[in-house]
């Protein structure tokens, strides 16, 4: 019985964490603050074939 309660508590904690990420849009905030600057630096270094 204790094992089932521990599994249920772990699943509830994971669900609460995922809910928090969803509600506060933390995944896109991470993308905007970490991944996007890296991609901008990468693509800004590339030589342009067509200037717009």
N, C-alpha and C positions, 0 to 999 in steps of 0.2 A: 504494500500500500504506500509506503514511503517513497518507493521508486517512482510510482505513478504520479505522486504529488510533485516530486522534483522535476519530472519531465513536463508536467503541466505548468509548473512555475517557470521553467526555462522557455517554454513556448509562449507563455504570456509575456515574458520579458522581451522576447524577440518581436512579438506582435506590437508591443508598446513602442519599441525602438523604431520599427518600420512605420508605424503610424506617425510618430514624431517627425521622421524624415519627410513623410508625405505632406503633413500639414504645414510645416515650415519651409517646404521646398528646398531642403538642404542639399539635395543632389545637384540641382541646377546652380545653387550658390557656390558649391565646390567647383563645378565646371567653369563658371564665370571667373572665379578668383584664381584658379590653379591651371586648368587645362587651356582655356582660351588665350591667356597671355603667351603660353608656350607655343600654341599653334600660330598666333599672330607673328611671333618672332621668326618662326620657321618659314611661313609663307611670305613675309616681308623680305627675306633674304633671297628669294628666288627671282631670277631675271624675268622681266616681263617680255612676252612676245608681242602683245598688242596693248598699246596704251589706250586707256579709255578716257 
